Amino acid sequence: MTEDKAKKTSDREYWMFAMKIVGNFGATIAVPVVLFVMIGQYFDEKYNHGPWFTILGFVVAALLTGLMIYRKAKKYSKEYEALDNHKNT
């Protein structure tokens, strides 16, 4: 019975870790895109340049998001390995 309880606890840890990653990656993708596109739209309206600042804002947000996701993925990889090693010991 204690093995079942230990397994459920470790399963919960994996699920919580997964939800942490999903939430963090979701915010990391959404916030820069929304922020930079809104700034781009502001400058497009202010200087009457069509969608160029909005497009530039999206491209900058995509590049920044890619870099942040890459760094976070490396960090989460190490955390997952530590969690997996803890379970196996």
mmCIF file as gemmi writes it, N, C-alpha and C atoms, coordinates in Angstrom:
data_model
loop_
_atom_site.group_PDB
_atom_site.id
_atom_site.type_symbol
_atom_site.label_atom_id
_atom_site.label_alt_id
_atom_site.label_comp_id
_atom_site.label_asym_id
_atom_site.label_entity_id
_atom_site.label_seq_id
_atom_site.pdbx_PDB_ins_code
_atom_site.Cartn_x
_atom_site.Cartn_y
_atom_site.Cartn_z
_atom_site.occupancy
_atom_site.B_iso_or_equiv
_atom_site.pdbx_formal_charge
_atom_site.auth_seq_id
_atom_site.auth_asym_id
_atom_site.pdbx_PDB_model_num
ATOM 1 N N . MET Axp A 1 ? 0.815 -1.196 0 1 0 ? 1 A 1
ATOM 2 C CA . MET Axp A 1 ? 0 0 0 1 0 ? 1 A 1
ATOM 3 C C . MET Axp A 1 ? 0.857 1.259 0 1 0 ? 1 A 1
ATOM 4 N N . THR Axp A 2 ? 1.97 1.226 0.704 1 0 ? 2 A 1
ATOM 5 C CA . THR Axp A 2 ? 2.835 2.411 0.706 1 0 ? 2 A 1
ATOM 6 C C . THR Axp A 2 ? 3.447 2.656 -0.663 1 0 ? 2 A 1
ATOM 7 N N . GLU Axp A 3 ? 3.651 1.578 -1.447 1 0 ? 3 A 1
ATOM 8 C CA . GLU Axp A 3 ? 4.177 1.753 -2.801 1 0 ? 3 A 1
ATOM 9 C C . GLU Axp A 3 ? 3.171 2.495 -3.678 1 0 ? 3 A 1
ATOM 10 N N . ASP Axp A 4 ? 1.882 2.154 -3.551 1 0 ? 4 A 1
ATOM 11 C CA . ASP Axp A 4 ? 0.851 2.841 -4.323 1 0 ? 4 A 1
ATOM 12 C C . ASP Axp A 4 ? 0.792 4.314 -3.954 1 0 ? 4 A 1
ATOM 13 N N . LYS Axp A 5 ? 0.886 4.599 -2.672 1 0 ? 5 A 1
ATOM 14 C CA . LYS Axp A 5 ? 0.84 5.988 -2.214 1 0 ? 5 A 1
ATOM 15 C C . LYS Axp A 5 ? 2.059 6.752 -2.721 1 0 ? 5 A 1
ATOM 16 N N . ALA Axp A 6 ? 3.241 6.137 -2.668 1 0 ? 6 A 1
ATOM 17 C CA . ALA Axp A 6 ? 4.448 6.782 -3.17 1 0 ? 6 A 1
ATOM 18 C C . ALA Axp A 6 ? 4.349 7.023 -4.666 1 0 ? 6 A 1
ATOM 19 N N . LYS Axp A 7 ? 3.771 6.072 -5.412 1 0 ? 7 A 1
ATOM 20 C CA . LYS Axp A 7 ? 3.621 6.228 -6.85 1 0 ? 7 A 1
ATOM 21 C C . LYS Axp A 7 ? 2.666 7.373 -7.165 1 0 ? 7 A 1
ATOM 22 N N . LYS Axp A 8 ? 1.55 7.466 -6.445 1 0 ? 8 A 1
ATOM 23 C CA . LYS Axp A 8 ? 0.608 8.553 -6.672 1 0 ? 8 A 1
ATOM 24 C C . LYS Axp A 8 ? 1.255 9.903 -6.389 1 0 ? 8 A 1
ATOM 25 N N . THR Axp A 9 ? 2.04 9.961 -5.343 1 0 ? 9 A 1
ATOM 26 C CA . THR Axp A 9 ? 2.711 11.211 -5.008 1 0 ? 9 A 1
ATOM 27 C C . THR Axp A 9 ? 3.669 11.606 -6.124 1 0 ? 9 A 1
ATOM 28 N N . SER Axp A 10 ? 4.447 10.654 -6.627 1 0 ? 10 A 1
ATOM 29 C CA . SER Axp A 10 ? 5.389 10.997 -7.688 1 0 ? 10 A 1
ATOM 30 C C . SER Axp A 10 ? 4.644 11.332 -8.982 1 0 ? 10 A 1
ATOM 31 N N . ASP Axp A 11 ? 3.527 10.652 -9.262 1 0 ? 11 A 1
ATOM 32 C CA . ASP Axp A 11 ? 2.731 11.012 -10.435 1 0 ? 11 A 1
ATOM 33 C C . ASP Axp A 11 ? 2.219 12.441 -10.304 1 0 ? 11 A 1
ATOM 34 N N . ARG Axp A 12 ? 1.792 12.801 -9.125 1 0 ? 12 A 1
ATOM 35 C CA . ARG Axp A 12 ? 1.314 14.163 -8.889 1 0 ? 12 A 1
ATOM 36 C C . ARG Axp A 12 ? 2.438 15.159 -9.115 1 0 ? 12 A 1
ATOM 37 N N . GLU Axp A 13 ? 3.638 14.818 -8.678 1 0 ? 13 A 1
ATOM 38 C CA . GLU Axp A 13 ? 4.78 15.714 -8.898 1 0 ? 13 A 1
ATOM 39 C C . GLU Axp A 13 ? 5.039 15.921 -10.385 1 0 ? 13 A 1
ATOM 40 N N . TYR Axp A 14 ? 4.939 14.855 -11.166 1 0 ? 14 A 1
ATOM 41 C CA . TYR Axp A 14 ? 5.119 14.985 -12.614 1 0 ? 14 A 1
ATOM 42 C C . TYR Axp A 14 ? 4.033 15.857 -13.237 1 0 ? 14 A 1
ATOM 43 N N . TRP Axp A 15 ? 2.786 15.643 -12.81 1 0 ? 15 A 1
ATOM 44 C CA . TRP Axp A 15 ? 1.692 16.459 -13.332 1 0 ? 15 A 1
ATOM 45 C C . TRP Axp A 15 ? 1.853 17.931 -12.957 1 0 ? 15 A 1
ATOM 46 N N . MET Axp A 16 ? 2.231 18.189 -11.727 1 0 ? 16 A 1
ATOM 47 C CA . MET Axp A 16 ? 2.435 19.575 -11.29 1 0 ? 16 A 1
ATOM 48 C C . MET Axp A 16 ? 3.582 20.222 -12.072 1 0 ? 16 A 1
ATOM 49 N N . PHE Axp A 17 ? 4.631 19.462 -12.304 1 0 ? 17 A 1
ATOM 50 C CA . PHE Axp A 17 ? 5.758 19.957 -13.088 1 0 ? 17 A 1
ATOM 51 C C . PHE Axp A 17 ? 5.309 20.271 -14.516 1 0 ? 17 A 1
ATOM 52 N N . ALA Axp A 18 ? 4.511 19.386 -15.105 1 0 ? 18 A 1
ATOM 53 C CA . ALA Axp A 18 ? 4.007 19.608 -16.464 1 0 ? 18 A 1
ATOM 54 C C . ALA Axp A 18 ? 3.129 20.853 -16.528 1 0 ? 18 A 1
ATOM 55 N N . MET Axp A 19 ? 2.252 21.038 -15.549 1 0 ? 19 A 1
ATOM 56 C CA . MET Axp A 19 ? 1.379 22.216 -15.535 1 0 ? 19 A 1
ATOM 57 C C . MET Axp A 19 ? 2.189 23.501 -15.356 1 0 ? 19 A 1
ATOM 58 N N . LYS Axp A 20 ? 3.24 23.418 -14.575 1 0 ? 20 A 1
ATOM 59 C CA . LYS Axp A 20 ? 4.138 24.565 -14.391 1 0 ? 20 A 1
ATOM 60 C C . LYS Axp A 20 ? 4.765 24.953 -15.727 1 0 ? 20 A 1
ATOM 61 N N . ILE Axp A 21 ? 5.214 23.962 -16.483 1 0 ? 21 A 1
ATOM 62 C CA . ILE Axp A 21 ? 5.833 24.228 -17.78 1 0 ? 21 A 1
ATOM 63 C C . ILE Axp A 21 ? 4.811 24.82 -18.752 1 0 ? 21 A 1
ATOM 64 N N . VAL Axp A 22 ? 3.618 24.236 -18.811 1 0 ? 22 A 1
ATOM 65 C CA . VAL Axp A 22 ? 2.579 24.714 -19.727 1 0 ? 22 A 1
ATOM 66 C C . VAL Axp A 22 ? 2.231 26.17 -19.422 1 0 ? 22 A 1
ATOM 67 N N . GLY Axp A 23 ? 2.017 26.484 -18.155 1 0 ? 23 A 1
ATOM 68 C CA . GLY Axp A 23 ? 1.682 27.856 -17.781 1 0 ? 23 A 1
ATOM 69 C C . GLY Axp A 23 ? 2.8 28.829 -18.077 1 0 ? 23 A 1
ATOM 70 N N . ASN Axp A 24 ? 4.008 28.432 -17.761 1 0 ? 24 A 1
ATOM 71 C CA . ASN Axp A 24 ? 5.15 29.304 -17.973 1 0 ? 24 A 1
ATOM 72 C C . ASN Axp A 24 ? 5.399 29.529 -19.456 1 0 ? 24 A 1
ATOM 73 N N . PHE Axp A 25 ? 5.353 28.468 -20.253 1 0 ? 25 A 1
ATOM 74 C CA . PHE Axp A 25 ? 5.567 28.619 -21.692 1 0 ? 25 A 1
ATOM 75 C C . PHE Axp A 25 ? 4.432 29.432 -22.322 1 0 ? 25 A 1
ATOM 76 N N . GLY Axp A 26 ? 3.214 29.209 -21.87 1 0 ? 26 A 1
ATOM 77 C CA . GLY Axp A 26 ? 2.087 29.971 -22.401 1 0 ? 26 A 1
ATOM 78 C C . GLY Axp A 26 ? 2.247 31.46 -22.175 1 0 ? 26 A 1
ATOM 79 N N . ALA Axp A 27 ? 2.622 31.833 -20.969 1 0 ? 27 A 1
ATOM 80 C CA . ALA Axp A 27 ? 2.843 33.246 -20.665 1 0 ? 27 A 1
ATOM 81 C C . ALA Axp A 27 ? 4.042 33.787 -21.43 1 0 ? 27 A 1
ATOM 82 N N . THR Axp A 28 ? 5.077 32.978 -21.556 1 0 ? 28 A 1
ATOM 83 C CA . THR Axp A 28 ? 6.278 33.413 -22.263 1 0 ? 28 A 1
ATOM 84 C C . THR Axp A 28 ? 5.985 33.67 -23.739 1 0 ? 28 A 1
ATOM 85 N N . ILE Axp A 29 ? 5.074 32.934 -24.309 1 0 ? 29 A 1
ATOM 86 C CA . ILE Axp A 29 ? 4.716 33.143 -25.716 1 0 ? 29 A 1
ATOM 87 C C . ILE Axp A 29 ? 3.74 34.308 -25.861 1 0 ? 29 A 1
ATOM 88 N N . ALA Axp A 30 ? 2.735 34.365 -25.023 1 0 ? 30 A 1
ATOM 89 C CA . ALA Axp A 30 ? 1.654 35.332 -25.196 1 0 ? 30 A 1
ATOM 90 C C . ALA Axp A 30 ? 2.038 36.768 -24.831 1 0 ? 30 A 1
ATOM 91 N N . VAL Axp A 31 ? 2.705 36.952 -23.719 1 0 ? 31 A 1
ATOM 92 C CA . VAL Axp A 31 ? 2.965 38.31 -23.23 1 0 ? 31 A 1
ATOM 93 C C . VAL Axp A 31 ? 3.813 39.134 -24.203 1 0 ? 31 A 1
ATOM 94 N N . PRO Axp A 32 ? 4.962 38.639 -24.66 1 0 ? 32 A 1
ATOM 95 C CA . PRO Axp A 32 ? 5.739 39.468 -25.596 1 0 ? 32 A 1
ATOM 96 C C . PRO Axp A 32 ? 4.993 39.764 -26.9 1 0 ? 32 A 1
ATOM 97 N N . VAL Axp A 33 ? 4.272 38.788 -27.431 1 0 ? 33 A 1
ATOM 98 C CA . VAL Axp A 33 ? 3.551 39.019 -28.691 1 0 ? 33 A 1
ATOM 99 C C . VAL Axp A 33 ? 2.507 40.109 -28.506 1 0 ? 33 A 1
ATOM 100 N N . VAL Axp A 34 ? 1.708 39.991 -27.475 1 0 ? 34 A 1
ATOM 101 C CA . VAL Axp A 34 ? 0.665 40.999 -27.235 1 0 ? 34 A 1
ATOM 102 C C . VAL Axp A 34 ? 1.288 42.368 -26.982 1 0 ? 34 A 1
ATOM 103 N N . LEU Axp A 35 ? 2.306 42.426 -26.162 1 0 ? 35 A 1
ATOM 104 C CA . LEU Axp A 35 ? 2.94 43.695 -25.81 1 0 ? 35 A 1
ATOM 105 C C . LEU Axp A 35 ? 3.575 44.367 -27.024 1 0 ? 35 A 1
ATOM 106 N N . PHE Axp A 36 ? 4.397 43.625 -27.77 1 0 ? 36 A 1
ATOM 107 C CA . PHE Axp A 36 ? 5.09 44.232 -28.9 1 0 ? 36 A 1
ATOM 108 C C . PHE Axp A 36 ? 4.145 44.572 -30.051 1 0 ? 36 A 1
ATOM 109 N N . VAL Axp A 37 ? 3.114 43.777 -30.265 1 0 ? 37 A 1
ATOM 110 C CA . VAL Axp A 37 ? 2.145 44.097 -31.315 1 0 ? 37 A 1
ATOM 111 C C . VAL Axp A 37 ? 1.35 45.346 -30.935 1 0 ? 37 A 1
ATOM 112 N N . MET Axp A 38 ? 0.996 45.478 -29.668 1 0 ? 38 A 1
ATOM 113 C CA . MET Axp A 38 ? 0.279 46.689 -29.242 1 0 ? 38 A 1
ATOM 114 C C . MET Axp A 38 ? 1.156 47.924 -29.397 1 0 ? 38 A 1
ATOM 115 N N . ILE Axp A 39 ? 2.418 47.806 -29.043 1 0 ? 39 A 1
ATOM 116 C CA . ILE Axp A 39 ? 3.343 48.93 -29.225 1 0 ? 39 A 1
ATOM 117 C C . ILE Axp A 39 ? 3.482 49.257 -30.706 1 0 ? 39 A 1
ATOM 118 N N . GLY Axp A 40 ? 3.59 48.214 -31.549 1 0 ? 40 A 1
ATOM 119 C CA . GLY Axp A 40 ? 3.677 48.426 -32.992 1 0 ? 40 A 1
ATOM 120 C C . GLY Axp A 40 ? 2.443 49.114 -33.545 1 0 ? 40 A 1
ATOM 121 N N . GLN Axp A 41 ? 1.27 48.725 -33.083 1 0 ? 41 A 1
ATOM 122 C CA . GLN Axp A 41 ? 0.039 49.364 -33.538 1 0 ? 41 A 1
ATOM 123 C C . GLN Axp A 41 ? -0.019 50.827 -33.116 1 0 ? 41 A 1
ATOM 124 N N . TYR Axp A 42 ? 0.465 51.11 -31.919 1 0 ? 42 A 1
ATOM 125 C CA . TYR Axp A 42 ? 0.502 52.501 -31.446 1 0 ? 42 A 1
ATOM 126 C C . TYR Axp A 42 ? 1.358 53.357 -32.383 1 0 ? 42 A 1
ATOM 127 N N . PHE Axp A 43 ? 2.551 52.852 -32.707 1 0 ? 43 A 1
ATOM 128 C CA . PHE Axp A 43 ? 3.444 53.618 -33.577 1 0 ? 43 A 1
ATOM 129 C C . PHE Axp A 43 ? 2.917 53.682 -35.015 1 0 ? 43 A 1
ATOM 130 N N . ASP Axp A 44 ? 2.247 52.635 -35.472 1 0 ? 44 A 1
ATOM 131 C CA . ASP Axp A 44 ? 1.632 52.682 -36.802 1 0 ? 44 A 1
ATOM 132 C C . ASP Axp A 44 ? 0.584 53.783 -36.877 1 0 ? 44 A 1
ATOM 133 N N . GLU Axp A 45 ? -0.233 53.909 -35.858 1 0 ? 45 A 1
ATOM 134 C CA . GLU Axp A 45 ? -1.254 54.956 -35.835 1 0 ? 45 A 1
ATOM 135 C C . GLU Axp A 45 ? -0.63 56.336 -35.67 1 0 ? 45 A 1
ATOM 136 N N . LYS Axp A 46 ? 0.39 56.415 -34.842 1 0 ? 46 A 1
ATOM 137 C CA . LYS Axp A 46 ? 1.022 57.713 -34.575 1 0 ? 46 A 1
ATOM 138 C C . LYS Axp A 46 ? 1.731 58.253 -35.82 1 0 ? 46 A 1
ATOM 139 N N . TYR Axp A 47 ? 2.453 57.405 -36.522 1 0 ? 47 A 1
ATOM 140 C CA . TYR Axp A 47 ? 3.231 57.845 -37.676 1 0 ? 47 A 1
ATOM 141 C C . TYR Axp A 47 ? 2.59 57.495 -39.015 1 0 ? 47 A 1
ATOM 142 N N . ASN Axp A 48 ? 1.425 56.86 -38.998 1 0 ? 48 A 1
ATOM 143 C CA . ASN Axp A 48 ? 0.66 56.526 -40.203 1 0 ? 48 A 1
ATOM 144 C C . ASN Axp A 48 ? 1.513 55.752 -41.216 1 0 ? 48 A 1
ATOM 145 N N . HIS Axp A 49 ? 2.121 54.661 -40.757 1 0 ? 49 A 1
ATOM 146 C CA . HIS Axp A 49 ? 3.01 53.862 -41.598 1 0 ? 49 A 1
ATOM 147 C C . HIS Axp A 49 ? 2.435 52.489 -41.924 1 0 ? 49 A 1
ATOM 148 N N . GLY Axp A 50 ? 1.15 52.325 -41.948 1 0 ? 50 A 1
ATOM 149 C CA . GLY Axp A 50 ? 0.575 51.011 -42.262 1 0 ? 50 A 1
ATOM 150 C C . GLY Axp A 50 ? 0.942 50 -41.19 1 0 ? 50 A 1
ATOM 151 N N . PRO Axp A 51 ? 1.088 48.755 -41.573 1 0 ? 51 A 1
ATOM 152 C CA . PRO Axp A 51 ? 1.336 47.732 -40.545 1 0 ? 51 A 1
ATOM 153 C C . PRO Axp A 51 ? 2.819 47.464 -40.249 1 0 ? 51 A 1
ATOM 154 N N . TRP Axp A 52 ? 3.72 48.324 -40.69 1 0 ? 52 A 1
ATOM 155 C CA . TRP Axp A 52 ? 5.155 48.01 -40.593 1 0 ? 52 A 1
ATOM 156 C C . TRP Axp A 52 ? 5.652 47.902 -39.164 1 0 ? 52 A 1
ATOM 157 N N . PHE Axp A 53 ? 5.25 48.796 -38.289 1 0 ? 53 A 1
ATOM 158 C CA . PHE Axp A 53 ? 5.687 48.701 -36.891 1 0 ? 53 A 1
ATOM 159 C C . PHE Axp A 53 ? 5.053 47.486 -36.197 1 0 ? 53 A 1
ATOM 160 N N . THR Axp A 54 ? 3.826 47.17 -36.568 1 0 ? 54 A 1
ATOM 161 C CA . THR Axp A 54 ? 3.168 45.99 -36.007 1 0 ? 54 A 1
ATOM 162 C C . THR Axp A 54 ? 3.901 44.723 -36.435 1 0 ? 54 A 1
ATOM 163 N N . ILE Axp A 55 ? 4.262 44.649 -37.697 1 0 ? 55 A 1
ATOM 164 C CA . ILE Axp A 55 ? 5.014 43.492 -38.191 1 0 ? 55 A 1
ATOM 165 C C . ILE Axp A 55 ? 6.37 43.411 -37.513 1 0 ? 55 A 1
ATOM 166 N N . LEU Axp A 56 ? 7.056 44.545 -37.406 1 0 ? 56 A 1
ATOM 167 C CA . LEU Axp A 56 ? 8.347 44.58 -36.721 1 0 ? 56 A 1
ATOM 168 C C . LEU Axp A 56 ? 8.201 44.141 -35.262 1 0 ? 56 A 1
ATOM 169 N N . GLY Axp A 57 ? 7.161 44.606 -34.6 1 0 ? 57 A 1
ATOM 170 C CA . GLY Axp A 57 ? 6.915 44.203 -33.21 1 0 ? 57 A 1
ATOM 171 C C . GLY Axp A 57 ? 6.685 42.708 -33.087 1 0 ? 57 A 1
ATOM 172 N N . PHE Axp A 58 ? 5.946 42.134 -34.03 1 0 ? 58 A 1
ATOM 173 C CA . PHE Axp A 58 ? 5.711 40.697 -34.004 1 0 ? 58 A 1
ATOM 174 C C . PHE Axp A 58 ? 7.001 39.923 -34.216 1 0 ? 58 A 1
ATOM 175 N N . VAL Axp A 59 ? 7.821 40.36 -35.159 1 0 ? 59 A 1
ATOM 176 C CA . VAL Axp A 59 ? 9.094 39.676 -35.43 1 0 ? 59 A 1
ATOM 177 C C . VAL Axp A 59 ? 10.015 39.751 -34.214 1 0 ? 59 A 1
ATOM 178 N N . VAL Axp A 60 ? 10.119 40.914 -33.602 1 0 ? 60 A 1
ATOM 179 C CA . VAL Axp A 60 ? 10.953 41.064 -32.397 1 0 ? 60 A 1
ATOM 180 C C . VAL Axp A 60 ? 10.417 40.168 -31.278 1 0 ? 60 A 1
ATOM 181 N N . ALA Axp A 61 ? 9.11 40.135 -31.105 1 0 ? 61 A 1
ATOM 182 C CA . ALA Axp A 61 ? 8.511 39.291 -30.072 1 0 ? 61 A 1
ATOM 183 C C . ALA Axp A 61 ? 8.779 37.816 -30.352 1 0 ? 61 A 1
ATOM 184 N N . ALA Axp A 62 ? 8.695 37.41 -31.609 1 0 ? 62 A 1
ATOM 185 C CA . ALA Axp A 62 ? 8.945 36.009 -31.96 1 0 ? 62 A 1
ATOM 186 C C . ALA Axp A 62 ? 10.393 35.624 -31.665 1 0 ? 62 A 1
ATOM 187 N N . LEU Axp A 63 ? 11.326 36.488 -32.023 1 0 ? 63 A 1
ATOM 188 C CA . LEU Axp A 63 ? 12.736 36.209 -31.752 1 0 ? 63 A 1
ATOM 189 C C . LEU Axp A 63 ? 13.013 36.157 -30.25 1 0 ? 63 A 1
ATOM 190 N N . LEU Axp A 64 ? 12.481 37.116 -29.525 1 0 ? 64 A 1
ATOM 191 C CA . LEU Axp A 64 ? 12.661 37.16 -28.076 1 0 ? 64 A 1
ATOM 192 C C . LEU Axp A 64 ? 12.019 35.947 -27.41 1 0 ? 64 A 1
ATOM 193 N N . THR Axp A 65 ? 10.833 35.578 -27.855 1 0 ? 65 A 1
ATOM 194 C CA . THR Axp A 65 ? 10.14 34.422 -27.312 1 0 ? 65 A 1
ATOM 195 C C . THR Axp A 65 ? 10.92 33.143 -27.581 1 0 ? 65 A 1
ATOM 196 N N . GLY Axp A 66 ? 11.44 33 -28.792 1 0 ? 66 A 1
ATOM 197 C CA . GLY Axp A 66 ? 12.243 31.825 -29.126 1 0 ? 66 A 1
ATOM 198 C C . GLY Axp A 66 ? 13.443 31.676 -28.215 1 0 ? 66 A 1
ATOM 199 N N . LEU Axp A 67 ? 14.127 32.774 -27.951 1 0 ? 67 A 1
ATOM 200 C CA . LEU Axp A 67 ? 15.28 32.755 -27.057 1 0 ? 67 A 1
ATOM 201 C C . LEU Axp A 67 ? 14.872 32.38 -25.63 1 0 ? 67 A 1
ATOM 202 N N . MET Axp A 68 ? 13.794 32.981 -25.143 1 0 ? 68 A 1
ATOM 203 C CA . MET Axp A 68 ? 13.347 32.686 -23.782 1 0 ? 68 A 1
ATOM 204 C C . MET Axp A 68 ? 12.886 31.236 -23.642 1 0 ? 68 A 1
ATOM 205 N N . ILE Axp A 69 ? 12.164 30.716 -24.637 1 0 ? 69 A 1
ATOM 206 C CA . ILE Axp A 69 ? 11.703 29.327 -24.59 1 0 ? 69 A 1
ATOM 207 C C . ILE Axp A 69 ? 12.893 28.379 -24.599 1 0 ? 69 A 1
ATOM 208 N N . TYR Axp A 70 ? 13.891 28.663 -25.42 1 0 ? 70 A 1
ATOM 209 C CA . TYR Axp A 70 ? 15.091 27.822 -25.475 1 0 ? 70 A 1
ATOM 210 C C . TYR Axp A 70 ? 15.768 27.754 -24.106 1 0 ? 70 A 1
ATOM 211 N N . ARG Axp A 71 ? 15.954 28.908 -23.482 1 0 ? 71 A 1
ATOM 212 C CA . ARG Axp A 71 ? 16.605 28.942 -22.163 1 0 ? 71 A 1
ATOM 213 C C . ARG Axp A 71 ? 15.779 28.219 -21.105 1 0 ? 71 A 1
ATOM 214 N N . LYS Axp A 72 ? 14.464 28.442 -21.124 1 0 ? 72 A 1
ATOM 215 C CA . LYS Axp A 72 ? 13.602 27.781 -20.141 1 0 ? 72 A 1
ATOM 216 C C . LYS Axp A 72 ? 13.549 26.27 -20.373 1 0 ? 72 A 1
ATOM 217 N N . ALA Axp A 73 ? 13.578 25.849 -21.623 1 0 ? 73 A 1
ATOM 218 C CA . ALA Axp A 73 ? 13.557 24.415 -21.921 1 0 ? 73 A 1
ATOM 219 C C . ALA Axp A 73 ? 14.808 23.738 -21.368 1 0 ? 73 A 1
ATOM 220 N N . LYS Axp A 74 ? 15.942 24.392 -21.495 1 0 ? 74 A 1
ATOM 221 C CA . LYS Axp A 74 ? 17.174 23.836 -20.928 1 0 ? 74 A 1
ATOM 222 C C . LYS Axp A 74 ? 17.066 23.737 -19.406 1 0 ? 74 A 1
ATOM 223 N N . LYS Axp A 75 ? 16.507 24.767 -18.779 1 0 ? 75 A 1
ATOM 224 C CA . LYS Axp A 75 ? 16.343 24.768 -17.327 1 0 ? 75 A 1
ATOM 225 C C . LYS Axp A 75 ? 15.375 23.669 -16.893 1 0 ? 75 A 1
ATOM 226 N N . TYR Axp A 76 ? 14.258 23.54 -17.596 1 0 ? 76 A 1
ATOM 227 C CA . TYR Axp A 76 ? 13.278 22.518 -17.242 1 0 ? 76 A 1
ATOM 228 C C . TYR Axp A 76 ? 13.804 21.109 -17.502 1 0 ? 76 A 1
ATOM 229 N N . SER Axp A 77 ? 14.675 20.966 -18.475 1 0 ? 77 A 1
ATOM 230 C CA . SER Axp A 77 ? 15.29 19.671 -18.727 1 0 ? 77 A 1
ATOM 231 C C . SER Axp A 77 ? 16.098 19.217 -17.516 1 0 ? 77 A 1
ATOM 232 N N . LYS Axp A 78 ? 16.851 20.143 -16.947 1 0 ? 78 A 1
ATOM 233 C CA . LYS Axp A 78 ? 17.64 19.818 -15.751 1 0 ? 78 A 1
ATOM 234 C C . LYS Axp A 78 ? 16.728 19.505 -14.569 1 0 ? 78 A 1
ATOM 235 N N . GLU Axp A 79 ? 15.655 20.278 -14.421 1 0 ? 79 A 1
ATOM 236 C CA . GLU Axp A 79 ? 14.714 20.02 -13.331 1 0 ? 79 A 1
ATOM 237 C C . GLU Axp A 79 ? 14.041 18.662 -13.487 1 0 ? 79 A 1
ATOM 238 N N . TYR Axp A 80 ? 13.693 18.301 -14.722 1 0 ? 80 A 1
ATOM 239 C CA . TYR Axp A 80 ? 13.062 17 -14.97 1 0 ? 80 A 1
ATOM 240 C C . TYR Axp A 80 ? 14.024 15.866 -14.639 1 0 ? 80 A 1
ATOM 241 N N . GLU Axp A 81 ? 15.27 16.001 -15.05 1 0 ? 81 A 1
ATOM 242 C CA . GLU Axp A 81 ? 16.262 14.972 -14.735 1 0 ? 81 A 1
ATOM 243 C C . GLU Axp A 81 ? 16.409 14.804 -13.232 1 0 ? 81 A 1
ATOM 244 N N . ALA Axp A 82 ? 16.427 15.917 -12.493 1 0 ? 82 A 1
ATOM 245 C CA . ALA Axp A 82 ? 16.53 15.843 -11.032 1 0 ? 82 A 1
ATOM 246 C C . ALA Axp A 82 ? 15.295 15.167 -10.443 1 0 ? 82 A 1
ATOM 247 N N . LEU Axp A 83 ? 14.117 15.489 -10.964 1 0 ? 83 A 1
ATOM 248 C CA . LEU Axp A 83 ? 12.877 14.874 -10.49 1 0 ? 83 A 1
ATOM 249 C C . LEU Axp A 83 ? 12.871 13.382 -10.807 1 0 ? 83 A 1
ATOM 250 N N . ASP Axp A 84 ? 13.311 13.023 -11.992 1 0 ? 84 A 1
ATOM 251 C CA . ASP Axp A 84 ? 13.347 11.626 -12.4 1 0 ? 84 A 1
ATOM 252 C C . ASP Axp A 84 ? 14.38 10.847 -11.582 1 0 ? 84 A 1
ATOM 253 N N . ASN Axp A 85 ? 15.532 11.46 -11.333 1 0 ? 85 A 1
ATOM 254 C CA . ASN Axp A 85 ? 16.55 10.79 -10.506 1 0 ? 85 A 1
ATOM 255 C C . ASN Axp A 85 ? 16.077 10.619 -9.073 1 0 ? 85 A 1
ATOM 256 N N . HIS Axp A 86 ? 15.334 11.587 -8.572 1 0 ? 86 A 1
ATOM 257 C CA . HIS Axp A 86 ? 14.806 11.5 -7.204 1 0 ? 86 A 1
ATOM 258 C C . HIS Axp A 86 ? 13.815 10.359 -7.089 1 0 ? 86 A 1
ATOM 259 N N . LYS Axp A 87 ? 12.996 10.153 -8.146 1 0 ? 87 A 1
ATOM 260 C CA . LYS Axp A 87 ? 12.007 9.09 -8.139 1 0 ? 87 A 1
ATOM 261 C C . LYS Axp A 87 ? 12.681 7.728 -8.172 1 0 ? 87 A 1
ATOM 262 N N . ASN Axp A 88 ? 13.762 7.593 -8.927 1 0 ? 88 A 1
ATOM 263 C CA . ASN Axp A 88 ? 14.423 6.305 -9.098 1 0 ? 88 A 1
ATOM 264 C C . ASN Axp A 88 ? 15.298 5.915 -7.915 1 0 ? 88 A 1
ATOM 265 N N . THR Axp A 89 ? 15.571 6.821 -7.017 1 0 ? 89 A 1
ATOM 266 C CA . THR Axp A 89 ? 16.403 6.477 -5.866 1 0 ? 89 A 1
ATOM 267 C C . THR Axp A 89 ? 15.589 6.023 -4.703 1 0 ? 89 A 1
